[in-house]
Amino acid sequence: MRYKNSLLLFALIVISASAVFQWVFTVPKQAQLINIEPSSAYGGRCYQSTNKLEMAIDVDDEVSLLVWNIYKQQGDNWAAELSRLSKKAQLILLQETSLTSELKQFISESRFIAKSVRAFDAFETSTGVLNLSTSPPQSICAYIDVEPWLTLPKSALLAYYRLSNNRVLAVVNIHAINFTFGTKEYQKQLMQLSQILVKHQGPMIVAGDFNSWSESRLQQLKSKMSLLGLIDVQFTPDYRRRFVLNNMALDHVFYRGLTLKKAEAPLSDASDHNPMSVVFGINQD
């Protein structure tokens, strides 16, 4: 009888936990792209511009990039800090954004075009990676991969932007899978994007929060990036978020076909990650 009661109690706990999870979180069956302006409407998984000559994203042959895990805007000063850091940026890649009314207001008052991934909803507010750009992408697609332990997806965006030298810049914004035994799911997420990127012959940026907290993860990441001919940006100063046990950086910016002019990862108290700011020169043929 005691054994049966224990089983019943366990079953009730599981059912209750499942009910709470479903009440709090909504997970879409497939990746959805969110076109934030003007209505924050869910689209399909991809967006394709009808204008083949979108305005170039670079200014004076430079692309100023900001990459930042913004920690669901939990810092009190996130808006002021994002505004300050993005003043000269043409492209902003944010991870762990929560599409709150405050973030929507920030976007509506800014000069940026916004595209986001609906990875999952928490209390009916979408969470995922977000691209802000001064020029629309020629095309952009959303991707999600479910965390094995948490069963909540991590997300990525793959976008293409026109440059003034008539080349096309491929850009990946990724928040990589974190909690796993081994690297199987981690490799799968990276491989999915790599198999698409290998077809692109032009310049490329792959950046975000890679959760590269172990040597095996970092080696998998570097291997995939090396096959694409990408270089890991070195920062000065370098205050990137690091894993406490081995001091390994979690955030990276990889690039090719561009000239690195400036890279810094300054301190900020607006998130649990520090931002990465990079300036690239484009190569005029």
Disulfide bonds with the S-S distance in Angstrom:
Cys46-Cys141 1.93
